[in-house]
Amino acid sequence: MQLIDPNHPAYRRLWVRVAIVAVCFGWAAFEIVGGDPFWAVLSAAAGAYSFYMLFWTFNPQPEVAAPTVEPDADDEEEPAEITAEKPTKQPD
């Protein structure tokens, strides 16, 4: 089961990945100082998992541009010419 998709465009920037890992480990330190080891272990595990997914196994895929669709030579039609004349301004 994959909780973090490392190919998501939001994780392409390095500072985003560093911030996610730092917040998780920072929260673990906060919980240790606060004396709650259960939440410290949970947030440290989240930090370790995010480090593993966002740095250790991170392999960004190049962006794939959608191919441009060009009409075939058989499908091309000549545009109809517009024959309407411009309206002239009539004096009052």
C-alpha positions, 0 to 999 in steps of 0.5 A, spaced: 500 500 500 502 506 497 500 512 502 505 517 498 505 517 490 512 520 489 510 521 482 505 527 483 507 533 481 507 537 488 513 533 490 517 535 484 520 541 488 526 539 493 523 544 498 516 541 499 519 534 500 524 537 505 519 541 509 514 534 509 520 530 512 522 536 517 515 537 519 514 530 521 520 529 525 519 536 528 513 534 531 516 527 533 521 531 537 515 536 540 512 530 542 518 527 546 519 534 549 512 534 551 512 527 554 508 523 550 512 517 547 506 514 543 505 520 538 512 521 538 513 514 535 507 515 530 510 522 527 517 519 527 514 513 523 511 518 518 517 522 518 521 515 516 516 513 511 516 520 508 523 520 507 523 513 504 518 515 499 520 522 497 528 521 497 530 514 497 525 511 492 524 518 489 525 517 481 521 523 478 518 521 471 519 527 465 513 530 464 509 527 458 506 532 453 500 530 449 501 529 442 498 535 438 493 532 433 493 534 426 488 533 421 489 528 415 490 531 408 483 527 407 479 531 412 481 538 411 476 542 408 476 549 405 473 554 409 467 557 406 468 564 404 465 570 407 461 574 402 457 578 407 459 586 406 461 591 411 455 595 413 456 602 411 454 608 415 448 612 413 447 619 414 442 621 418 
